[in-house]
Amino acid sequence: MTTPRSVALERFVYTLAAPVLAVAPNLYPDHPVNQVVQLAGAAGIGGWFLAAKSDAHGAGRKILRWSPLVLAAAIDIAAKNTTGFGPYGLDGLLAAGWAATGYLVMPFSRHTRRRHRPALAAPVPQPAPAEVLEEPVVQDDGADLLTRDARMLWEQAGMPGRTHIVRATRHPGQQHDMTLLLRASETGRPITGLTEAAVAAPFAVPSSDVVLAEVAIQPGRQGGPGWLEAHITPDANQRRRAKPTDQERWTDKVGSPKGGAPGSELVHKSRDDVRGVTFYRARMADATTSPRIDLAKVCRGLKLPEDDSCVFVLVDGIEFLISAFDKPPLSAIFPATRELLTPDAKGMYVCGYTITGQPVKNMVFQHDKNAARHGLILGVSRSGKTQFFAIDMAAMSLAGQVVWLSTVRKDEKTSTLGRYIDRQGSNALWMARSLRAAKALCEIRAEMPWAYDGQPHDYKPGDARCPYRQLNVFADEFMTAAQDATFGEFIQADGDDLTVTGLKYGIGFNPAGQSPFAHNGFSTEMKDNLRQNSRPSIFNMGSPGATRKAAEGTMENAYDVPTIPARYAQQEGSAIERAMRGEADPENGVSTGGVAIMVLDNGRAVLMRSLYADFDSDLATLFPDEVNHLTDHEIAELEKRGLWFDWNEPVRPGEFWPEPKEDDGDDEGGPHRRGGGSGKGGGRGSKGGSRQEVVSARKALEAIKSLTDA
């Protein structure tokens, strides 16, 4: 190692001066050398005094710089005043110690190198390894001003997440929005513990304006866990909160985890001004998930009215459609026409229209099953069942089929329909007789030969060789009739048989009522057969919950069932403001009569408005010119069995139950009705005596009295 010249010179002076300090005072006390040493010591003391008095920086260094002269003078005076060289050669020891101290400490040369480079002999400090890694490697990599400013703020924040800013990119047209490309400070270490708040703090923005995203591997740039992108967008978010686009509103309010359709994304928004509807088509971002839609939340997220029956949802796999109408779409009237009701080659005709204007088709026979069809129509009074009867019967008549209609009570509409169909009656007895005759027709048609080979065959819809027409038996208010105290047992039993055996003989059963459940007359066997061989139509059941329950009762799987409110009412103004002013709510309801849920063959339920048949006008425009009837052979066979006559006649003796014998003693109150059959074509024999379904407390009490002979 090279010794600086000033250090070597100072050491040489100490080496020469040490013997002089020890010898001169003892041999030559009055020699001028001693006076020079003492004057130098006095100068050193003066320097100490000035250094101690001064307020300038470096007083200690100045005192140390003058110390060799003061100590040399002190040794000279001590040696001059001792005898000889002092005890134990003290003068020589002091001089040698002074020289050794100066040789090692070198106060003058060491403490005069201010503002100069360090001495070559001084050890060069080595930076710690950690400091080398944390030292910004790319400070001089030609980064732009934005990147340098961002790095300065990042370093002042303590390098959050032990990361380094590689590049900062400003978003076009924005003053504060930018994207930071971050990497871990240590090579090979993943970025962990970096949060949106830690990124937002150095730039003084809310944490909600920061989004962290992974960096994809690109040519010329690494990626993976050691890299991260931070999108800082205060300007864009302020605009997004004030005036969001359709995509942004959907993402924030509908597709968010707390939105009405979490995990969904908007495909596109479109407007149909002619129909007055706005469509929002969306799909799930993850193709393996199913849509979970809360329509009320969707309406609030899109700022749509949620209680005026103008917003509907249609789900198709992972996609769904939100339709927002200006006015309730199902309040429109769709008049029935013969063109719409005429079935095609597959037996399909238009029975109504959906909210989107799509035609909904029903069938008059099952083309794919080579069989007739059943029907199930449910709804409360004034819900539109009889209107649906009219268009359904007209389509069947236009297809050349025979129609029978029975109701529990007579009314204007069913009597009007009776002029255009084969037979119509209005009491429970008439319904029991029609079902009994239809069941007997199954036996008759099973033996009817076909002209081309002389052999009987099963019914084939559309086959011109078939010797008979399809028969459709309608039973309105079937639930009430099945609970009739006198004929209810016959109606329910024959209805069950007809749903099981009627299809292969071209006979369809079409019950209508206000409940599809077993305890109200629809047995499980009947309901299953009706569901599998028809398109159930559920009108308003009195409440949205009852309507959904009835629809689910006709479906194999409970899909999303649309809602039918009691009335369609558009929201006008604020209900809170009306309450504060004490004003009544506006009465702007529109009837939902004719609106129904039809369960299609795939189990999916659609909301439709059925075609309107105006009973105040002439229905002849909907029905064919001639009424279709049974063949002469069928009528003759029914007459042989005593089943073809005026079904409005009173009960014939022995028609449904055996007449009591003269010696029975309990003939008070008329003939006994104990379920026995007379054997005339479909009568039922009794099963261990009378059995009547108990439907009220009064009938239960009567049954107990009859059992106890009270």
C-alpha positions in Angstrom: 0.0 0.0 0.0 1.5 3.5 -0.9 2.1 5.9 2.1 1.1 9.5 1.5 4.1 11.9 1.4 2.8 14.2 4.1 2.5 11.2 6.5 6.0 10.0 5.8 7.4 13.5 6.3 5.6 14.0 9.6 6.8 10.6 10.9 10.4 11.6 10.0 10.1 14.8 12.0 8.8 13.0 15.0 11.7 10.5 14.8 14.4 13.3 14.7 12.7 15.5 17.3 12.3 12.8 20.0 16.1 12.6 20.9 16.4 16.4 20.9 13.5 16.6 23.4 15.3 14.1 25.7 18.9 15.4 25.4 18.8 19.1 24.8 17.2 20.2 28.1 19.7 18.1 30.1 22.9 19.0 28.3 22.2 22.5 27.0 19.5 24.1 29.3 20.1 27.6 27.8 20.4 26.5 24.2 18.1 28.3 21.7 16.6 24.9 20.7 14.9 24.7 24.1 13.6 28.3 23.6 12.2 27.4 20.1 10.4 24.3 21.5 8.9 26.3 24.3 7.8 29.1 21.9 6.2 26.4 19.7 4.3 25.1 22.8 3.2 28.6 23.6 1.9 29.0 20.1 0.0 25.7 20.5 -1.6 26.9 23.7 -2.7 30.1 21.8 -4.2 27.9 19.1 -6.1 25.9 21.7 -7.5 29.1 23.2 -8.7 30.4 19.9 -10.2 27.1 18.9 -12.1 26.7 22.2 -13.4 30.3 22.0 -14.5 30.1 18.3 -18.1 28.9 17.5 -17.0 27.6 14.1 -17.3 24.0 13.1 -14.2 21.8 13.7 -12.9 23.2 17.1 -11.9 19.7 18.2 -9.9 19.1 15.1 -8.0 22.4 15.6 -7.2 21.5 19.2 -5.9 18.1 18.2 -3.9 19.7 15.4 -1.9 21.9 17.9 -1.5 19.1 20.6 2.0 17.8 19.4 3.6 21.3 19.9 2.1 21.7 23.3 3.1 18.2 24.4 6.7 18.7 23.1 7.0 21.9 25.1 5.7 20.2 28.2 8.3 17.4 27.8 11.1 19.9 27.3 10.2 21.8 30.5 9.9 18.6 32.5 13.3 17.3 31.3 14.9 20.7 32.1 13.7 20.7 35.7 14.6 17.0 36.5 17.9 15.8 37.8 19.8 14.2 34.9 17.5 12.2 32.7 15.1 11.7 35.6 14.3 8.6 37.6 14.4 5.5 35.5 15.3 7.6 32.4 11.9 9.4 32.5 12.9 12.1 30.0 13.8 9.5 27.4 10.6 7.6 28.0 8.5 10.7 27.6 10.2 11.7 24.4 10.0 8.2 23.0 6.3 8.1 23.9 5.7 11.4 22.3 7.3 10.3 19.1 5.5 7.0 19.1 2.1 8.7 19.6 2.8 11.2 16.8 4.0 8.3 14.5 0.8 6.5 14.9 -1.7 9.3 15.3 -0.3 11.8 12.9 -2.6 14.6 14.0 -1.3 17.3 11.7 -1.3 15.5 8.4 -4.5 13.5 9.1 -6.6 16.5 10.2 -5.5 18.9 7.6 -6.9 16.9 4.6 -10.3 18.6 4.4 -12.1 18.6 1.1 -9.5 16.4 -0.4 -9.7 12.8 -1.6 -9.0 10.2 1.1 -5.4 9.1 1.5 -4.3 6.2 -0.6 -3.5 4.3 2.5 -6.9 4.7 4.0 -9.2 1.7 3.6 -11.9 2.1 0.9 -15.3 1.5 2.4 -17.1 -1.4 0.7 -21.0 -1.1 0.3 -23.1 -3.8 1.9 -24.5 -6.4 -0.5 -28.1 -5.5 0.3 -27.5 -1.9 -0.5 -26.1 -2.9 -3.9 -29.4 -4.8 -4.6 -31.6 -2.0 -3.5 -29.7 0.6 -5.5 -31.8 1.6 -8.5 -30.3 -0.1 -11.4 -32.2 1.7 -14.1 -32.0 5.3 -12.7 -30.0 6.2 -15.8 -31.8 3.9 -18.2 -33.2 6.8 -20.2 -36.6 6.8 -18.4 -39.0 9.7 -19.2 -40.0 12.4 -16.8 -43.2 10.6 -15.7 -41.3 7.4 -14.8 -38.6 9.3 -12.9 -41.2 11.3 -10.9 -43.1 8.1 -10.1 -39.9 6.4 -9.0 -39.1 9.3 -6.7 -42.6 9.0 -5.0 -42.2 5.3 -4.9 -38.8 5.4 -3.2 -40.1 8.0 -0.7 -42.8 5.6 0.3 -40.3 2.9 1.1 -40.6 0.8 -2.1 -44.0 -0.8 -1.2 -44.1 -4.5 -1.5 -40.3 -4.5 -2.1 -41.0 -3.6 -5.7 -39.4 -1.3 -8.3 -41.1 0.8 -11.0 -39.9 -0.3 -14.4 -42.1 2.1 -16.4 -44.9 4.5 -15.9 -47.3 5.1 -18.9 -49.9 7.9 -18.9 -53.3 7.1 -20.3 -54.2 9.0 -23.5 -56.2 12.2 -22.8 -56.0 11.9 -19.0 -54.1 14.1 -16.7 -53.5 11.8 -13.7 -54.4 8.3 -15.0 -51.4 6.0 -15.6 -50.3 2.4 -15.5 -47.2 1.3 -13.5 -45.2 -1.7 -14.5 -43.7 -3.1 -11.3 -41.2 -5.9 -10.6 -39.8 -7.4 -7.5 -36.6 -5.8 -6.3 -35.0 -9.2 -5.7 -34.7 -11.4 -8.8 -36.7 -14.6 -8.6 -38.9 -13.4 -5.7 -42.7 -13.1 -6.3 -44.5 -9.9 -5.4 -46.4 -10.5 -2.2 -48.2 -8.2 0.2 -48.8 -5.4 -2.3 -52.3 -4.0 -1.9 -54.3 -1.3 -3.7 -54.0 1.0 -0.7 -50.2 0.7 -0.7 -50.1 1.7 -4.4 -52.6 4.5 -3.9 -50.9 6.1 -0.9 -47.7 7.5 -2.7 -49.9 9.1 -5.4 -52.6 10.4 -3.0 -55.5 8.7 -4.7 -58.3 6.6 -3.2 -57.6 2.9 -3.1 -60.8 2.3 -5.2 -59.1 4.0 -8.1 -56.3 1.4 -8.2 -56.5 -2.0 -9.9 -53.7 -4.6 -9.8 -53.4 -7.0 -12.7 -51.0 -9.7 -13.7 -48.5 -9.2 -16.5 -48.6 -11.6 -19.4 -45.3 -12.8 -20.7 -44.4 -11.0 -23.9 -41.4 -11.2 -26.3 -38.5 -9.2 -24.8 -40.2 -8.9 -21.4 -40.6 -11.3 -18.5 -43.9 -11.9 -16.7 -45.2 -14.1 -14.0 -45.5 -13.6 -10.2 -42.5 -11.3 -10.1 -44.2 -8.7 -12.2 -47.4 -6.7 -11.7 -49.3 -3.9 -13.4 -51.0 -1.2 -11.3 -53.7 0.8 -13.1 -54.2 4.2 -11.3 -57.3 5.8 -12.8 -58.8 8.6 -10.7 -59.9 10.7 -13.7 -61.6 7.8 -15.5 -63.3 6.6 -12.3 -64.6 10.1 -11.6 -66.1 10.1 -15.1 -67.3 6.5 -14.7 -69.2 7.4 -11.5 -70.7 10.5 -13.1 -71.5 9.3 -16.6 -70.8 5.6 -17.0 -71.2 3.7 -20.3 -73.6 0.8 -20.6 -70.8 -1.7 -20.2 -69.4 0.1 -17.2 -72.8 0.4 -15.5 -73.5 -3.3 -16.1 -70.0 -4.3 -14.7 -70.4 -2.1 -11.6 -74.1 -2.5 -10.7 -75.3 -5.8 -12.3 -72.3 -8.1 -12.9 -70.5 -7.3 -9.6 -70.6 -9.9 -6.8 -73.4 -7.9 -5.1 -75.3 -7.2 -8.3 -78.5 -8.6 -9.8 -76.6 -11.1 -12.1 -73.2 -11.7 -10.5 -70.5 -12.9 -12.8 -72.2 -11.7 -16.0 -71.0 -9.4 -18.7 -73.0 -7.3 -21.1 -72.8 -8.5 -24.7 -74.7 -5.5 -26.3 -77.6 -3.2 -25.7 -80.1 -2.5 -28.5 -83.3 -0.4 -28.9 -86.4 -1.2 -30.9 -88.3 2.1 -31.2 -91.2 0.6 -33.1 -92.0 -1.8 -30.3 -90.8 0.5 -27.6 -88.4 -1.9 -25.9 -84.7 -1.9 -24.9 -82.9 -5.2 -24.9 -79.9 -6.0 -22.7 -78.2 -9.2 -23.9 -75.7 -10.7 -21.4 -73.8 -13.8 -20.8 -71.9 -15.4 -17.9 -68.2 -14.7 -18.0 -67.5 -18.3 -16.8 -69.1 -20.7 -19.2 -69.4 -23.3 -16.5 -71.8 -21.3 -14.3 -75.5 -20.8 -14.6 -77.2 -17.3 -14.4 -78.5 -16.3 -11.0 -80.7 -13.4 -11.7 -82.5 -11.1 -9.2 -84.7 -9.1 -11.5 -85.4 -6.4 -8.9 -81.6 -5.8 -8.4 -81.1 -5.7 -12.1 -83.7 -3.0 -12.4 -82.2 -1.0 -9.7 -78.7 -1.3 -11.2 -79.9 -0.2 -14.6 -82.2 2.5 -13.2 -85.3 0.8 -14.5 -88.7 0.7 -12.8 -89.0 -2.6 -11.1 -92.7 -2.9 -10.3 -94.7 -2.0 -13.4 -94.6 -5.3 -15.3 -92.4 -3.9 -18.1 -89.2 -5.7 -17.4 -88.8 -9.4 -18.2 -85.9 -11.9 -18.3 -85.4 -14.8 -20.8 -82.7 -17.4 -19.9 -81.0 -19.6 -22.5 -78.1 -21.6 -21.2 -75.4 -19.2 -20.0 -77.0 -16.3 -21.9 -80.0 -14.3 -20.9 -82.0 -11.4 -22.2 -83.4 -8.5 -20.2 -86.3 -6.8 -22.1 -87.4 -3.4 -20.7 -90.6 -2.1 -22.4 -91.9 1.4 -22.3 -95.5 0.1 -21.6 -96.6 -3.3 -20.4 -96.3 -5.5 -23.5 -98.8 -8.1 -22.5 -101.6 -5.5 -22.1 -101.9 -5.5 -25.9 -104.8 -7.4 -27.6 -104.0 -10.0 -30.3 -107.2 -10.8 -32.2 -107.7 -14.4 -33.2 -108.0 -15.2 -36.9 -108.7 -18.3 -38.8 -105.3 -18.1 -40.5 -103.5 -18.2 -37.1 -105.7 -21.0 -35.8 -105.5 -23.3 -38.8 -103.1 -26.1 -37.8 -100.2 -27.0 -40.1 -99.2 -30.6 -41.2 -97.7 -31.2 -37.7 -100.8 -30.1 -35.9 -99.3 -26.8 -34.6 -101.2 -23.5 -34.5 -100.6 -20.0 -33.1 -102.3 -19.6 -29.7 -100.6 -16.4 -28.6 -97.6 -14.2 -28.5 -94.8 -13.7 -26.0 -93.5 -10.4 -24.6 -90.9 -10.3 -27.4 -93.6 -10.6 -30.1 -92.7 -14.2 -30.9 -95.7 -16.5 -31.7 -96.4 -19.3 -29.3 -97.7 -22.5 -30.8 -100.0 -25.2 -29.3 -100.8 -28.5 -30.9 -104.1 -30.3 -31.7 -102.3 -33.7 -31.9 -98.9 -35.1 -31.2 -97.2 -35.6 -34.5 -94.0 -37.1 -33.1 -95.9 -39.6 -30.9 -98.6 -40.5 -33.5 -101.3 -39.9 -30.9 -103.9 -37.4 -29.9 -103.1 -34.8 -27.3 -104.3 -34.0 -23.8 -104.7 -30.5 -22.4 -104.4 -28.9 -19.0 -105.7 -25.3 -18.5 -105.5 -23.8 -15.1 -106.6 -20.4 -13.8 -109.0 -18.6 -11.5 -112.3 -17.1 -12.6 -112.0 -14.3 -15.2 -108.4 -15.2 -15.9 -109.0 -16.1 -19.6 -109.6 -19.9 -19.6 -112.8 -19.8 -21.6 -111.2 -17.5 -24.1 -108.5 -20.1 -24.5 -111.1 -22.8 -24.9 -112.5 -20.9 -27.8 -109.3 -20.7 -29.8 -108.3 -24.3 -28.9 -111.7 -25.7 -30.0 -111.6 -23.6 -33.2 -108.2 -25.0 -34.1 -109.4 -28.5 -33.4 -112.5 -28.0 -35.5 -110.4 -26.5 -38.3 -108.4 -29.7 -38.2 -111.6 -31.8 -38.6 -111.8 -33.0 -35.0 -114.8 -33.5 -32.8 -115.2 -31.4 -29.6 -117.3 -32.0 -26.5 -117.5 -29.3 -23.7 -118.9 -29.8 -20.2 -119.0 -27.3 -17.4 -120.4 -27.4 -13.9 -122.6 -24.4 -14.4 -124.1 -22.7 -17.4 -122.7 -19.4 -18.6 -123.0 -17.3 -21.7 -119.6 -18.1 -23.3 -119.8 -21.9 -23.0 -123.4 -21.8 -24.4 -122.1 -19.8 -27.3 -119.4 -22.3 -28.0 -122.0 -25.0 -27.9 -123.3 -23.8 -31.3 -120.0 -24.6 -33.0 -119.1 -28.0 -31.5 -120.6 -31.4 -31.4 -121.9 -31.4 -27.8 -122.1 -29.1 -24.8 -123.6 -29.4 -21.4 -123.5 -27.5 -18.1 -123.8 -29.7 -15.0 -121.9 -32.5 -13.2 -124.3 -35.2 -14.5 -123.6 -34.1 -18.1 -119.8 -34.2 -17.5 -120.1 -37.7 -16.0 -122.1 -38.9 -19.0 -119.6 -37.4 -21.5 -116.6 -39.0 -19.8 -118.4 -42.3 -19.6 -119.2 -42.2 -23.3 -115.7 -41.2 -24.2 -114.3 -44.1 -22.3 -116.7 -46.4 -24.1 -115.5 -45.0 -27.4 -112.1 -46.4 -26.6 -113.6 -49.9 -26.7 -115.6 -49.2 -29.8 -112.6 -47.7 -31.8 -110.4 -50.6 -30.7 -112.6 -52.9 -32.8 -113.3 -50.6 -35.7 -111.7 -52.0 -38.9 -109.8 -49.8 -41.3 -111.0 -50.0 -44.9 -107.7 -50.6 -46.5 -107.0 -54.0 -44.8 -110.1 -54.6 -42.7 -108.1 -54.7 -39.4 -108.3 -52.3 -36.4 -105.3 -50.0 -35.8 -104.2 -47.4 -33.3 -105.0 -43.8 -34.1 -102.7 -42.1 -36.6 -103.3 -38.3 -36.8 -103.4 -37.0 -40.3 -103.9 -40.5 -41.9 -106.8 -40.2 -44.3 -107.5 -44.0 -44.0 -108.5 -43.6 -40.3 -112.2 -44.5 -40.0 -112.9 -42.0 -37.2 -112.1 -38.4 -36.2 -110.1 -37.3 -33.1 -112.3 -36.6 -30.2 -111.4 -33.8 -27.6 -113.3 -33.8 -24.3 -113.2 -30.5 -22.4 -114.2 -30.5 -18.8 -114.3 -27.0 -17.3 -114.1 -26.6 -13.5 -113.1 -30.2 -13.3 -111.9 -29.7 -9.7 -115.4 -28.7 -8.6 -117.0 -31.4 -10.6 -114.7 -34.1 -9.2 -115.7 -33.1 -5.7 -119.5 -33.3 -6.4 -121.2 -35.4 -3.8 -123.2 -37.3 -6.3 -121.2 -37.7 -9.4 -117.7 -36.7 -8.4 -116.5 -40.2 -7.9 -117.5 -41.2 -11.4 -116.0 -38.1 -12.9 -112.6 -38.5 -11.3 -112.4 -42.3 -12.0 -113.4 -42.0 -15.7 -111.1 -39.0 -16.1 -108.2 -41.0 -14.8 -109.0 -43.9 -17.2 -109.4 -41.5 -20.2 -106.0 -39.9 -19.6 -104.3 -43.3 -19.6 -106.1 -45.1 -22.4 -107.5 -42.4 -24.6 -104.5 -41.3 -26.7 -104.1 -44.4 -28.7 -107.7 -44.3 -29.7 -107.7 -40.6 -30.8 -109.4 -39.3 -27.6 -107.9 -36.3 -25.8 -109.0 -35.1 -22.3 -108.7 -31.4 -21.5 -109.6 -30.6 -17.9 -109.6 -27.1 -16.6 -109.6 -25.8 -13.1 -108.0 -23.8 -10.4 -105.6 -26.4 -9.0 -103.4 -29.2 -10.5 -103.0 -31.1 -7.2 -104.2 -34.4 -6.1 -106.2 -33.2 -3.1 -108.3 -31.1 -5.4 -109.3 -33.8 -7.9 -106.2 -34.2 -10.0 -104.7 -37.5 -9.2 -101.0 -38.0 -9.6 -101.5 -40.5 -12.4 -103.8 -38.0 -14.3 -101.4 -35.1 -13.8 -98.4 -37.0 -15.0 -100.2 -38.1 -18.2 -101.5 -34.6 -18.8 -98.1 -33.1 -18.3 -96.3 -35.5 -20.7 -98.9 -35.3 -23.5 -99.8 -31.6 -23.6 -98.6 -28.1 -23.3 -100.0 -27.0 -19.9 -101.4 -23.4 -19.9 -101.5 -21.7 -16.5 -103.4 -18.4 -16.3 -103.5 -16.2 -13.3 -104.0 -18.4 -10.2 -104.8 -15.5 -7.8 -101.3 -14.5 -6.7 -97.8 -14.7 -8.2 -96.8 -17.4 -5.6 -99.8 -19.6 -6.5 -99.2 -19.2 -10.2 -95.5 -20.2 -9.8 -96.5 -23.2 -7.7 -99.1 -24.3 -10.2 -96.6 -24.0 -13.1 -94.0 -25.9 -11.2 -96.5 -28.6 -10.5 -96.9 -29.2 -14.2 -93.1 -29.3 -14.9 -90.6 -32.1 -14.4 -88.0 -29.7 -13.2 -88.6 -26.3 -11.6 -87.2 -23.8 -14.1 -87.5 -20.1 -13.6 -91.3 -19.4 -13.8 -92.4 -16.0 -14.9 -94.7 -13.9 -12.7 -98.3 -12.9 -13.6 -99.5 -10.1 -11.3 -103.1 -9.4 -10.7 -102.9 -6.3 -12.8 -100.3 -4.5 -14.9 -99.7 -1.1 -13.4 -97.0 1.4 -14.5 -95.4 3.3 -11.6 -96.3 7.0 -11.7 -94.2 9.4 -9.7 -92.8 8.7 -6.2 -94.9 6.7 -3.7 -93.0 8.5 -0.9 -93.9 11.9 -2.2 -97.5 10.9 -2.6 -97.5 9.7 1.0 -96.0 12.9 2.3 -98.6 14.9 0.4 -101.4 12.6 1.5 -102.5 11.8 -2.1 -104.0 8.5 -3.2 -102.1 6.2 -5.5 -103.1 6.3 -9.1 -105.5 3.6 -10.3 -103.9 2.8 -13.6 -104.0 -1.0 -13.5 -104.5 -3.1 -16.7 -106.1 -6.6 -16.4 -103.9 -9.6 -17.0 -106.8 -11.7 -18.3 -105.6 -13.8 -21.2 -102.0 -13.8 -20.0 -100.7 -17.3 -19.3 -97.6 -19.3 -18.7 -97.3 -22.1 -21.2 -95.0 -25.0 -20.4 -93.3 -26.2 -23.6 -92.1 -29.7 -24.5 -88.6 -29.1 -23.1 -90.0 -28.1 -19.7 -89.2 -24.4 -20.3 -92.0 -22.0 -19.3 -92.8 -18.9 -21.5 -95.0 -16.0 -20.7 -97.6 -15.3 -23.4 -100.8 -13.5 -24.1 -103.4 -15.8 -25.8 -105.3 -14.7 -28.8 -108.5 -12.9 -28.2 -111.8 -14.4 -29.4 -114.6 -11.8 -29.2 -117.7 -13.5 -28.0 -119.7 -10.4 -28.6 -119.2 -10.8 -32.3 -119.8 -13.8 -34.5 -117.4 -16.7 -33.8 -118.3 -18.3 -37.1 -115.3 -16.6 -38.6 -113.0 -18.8 -36.5 -114.8 -22.1 -36.7 -115.4 -24.1 -39.9 -118.7 -23.9 -41.7 -119.8 -27.4 -40.7 -119.7 -28.9 -37.2 -117.7 -32.2 -37.0 -119.5 -35.2 -35.5 -118.9 -38.8 -34.6 -119.4 -41.4 -37.3 -122.6 -43.3 -37.7 -121.0 -46.5 -36.6 -119.7 -44.9 -33.3 -123.1 -43.4 -32.6 -124.8 -46.7 -33.2 -122.5 -48.6 -30.9 -123.0 -46.0 -28.1 -126.8 -46.3 -28.5 -126.4 -50.1 -28.1 -124.7 -49.5 -24.8 -127.4 -46.9 -23.7 -124.9 -44.1 -23.7 -126.1 -41.9 -26.6 -129.1 -39.7 -25.7 -129.9 -36.3 -24.5 -127.4 -36.0 -21.6 -129.4 -33.2 -20.0 -132.1 -35.7 -19.0 -132.5 -36.6 -15.3 -130.7 -39.7 -14.0 -132.1 -42.8 -15.5 -132.9 -45.7 -13.2 -129.9 -47.9 -12.7 -127.7 -45.6 -14.8 -124.9 -45.1 -12.2 -125.9 -47.2 -9.3 -128.4 -50.1 -8.8 -131.9 -49.3 -7.7 -132.8 -50.3 -4.1 -134.9 -53.3 -3.7 -138.5 -52.9 -2.4 -137.6 -54.7 1.0 -134.7 -52.3 1.8 -136.4 -50.3 4.5 -134.2 -47.3 4.3 -135.5 -45.7 1.1 -136.1 -42.4 2.7 -134.5 -39.5 0.8 -134.6 -41.1 -2.7 -132.5 -43.8 -4.3 -129.2 -44.8 -2.8 -126.1 -43.6 -4.8 -123.5 -46.1 -3.7 -121.2 -46.2 -6.8 -122.5 -49.5 -8.3 -122.9 -49.8 -12.0 -125.7 -51.2 -14.1 -123.3 -52.6 -16.6 -124.5 -50.2 -19.3 -121.2 -49.3 -20.9 -118.9 -48.0 -18.3 -120.9 -48.0 -15.1 -118.7 -48.7 -12.0 -119.3 -51.4 -9.6 -119.1 -50.6 -5.9 -116.0 -51.5 -3.9 -117.3 -52.7 -0.6 -120.2 -50.3 -0.3 -120.5 -46.6 -0.8 -117.4 -44.4 -0.8 -117.7 -40.7 -1.1 -114.8 -38.3 -1.0 -114.9 -36.2 2.2 -114.4 -32.6 1.3 -116.0 -30.7 4.2 -116.7 -31.0 7.9 -120.4 -31.5 7.2 -119.8 -34.4 4.8 -117.4 -36.0 7.3 -120.1 -35.8 10.0 -122.6 -37.4 7.6 -120.1 -40.2 6.8 -119.6 -40.9 10.5 -123.3 -41.0 11.1 -123.8 -43.5 8.2 -121.1 -45.8 9.6 -122.5 -45.7 13.1 -126.1 -45.9 11.9 -126.8 -42.8 14.0 
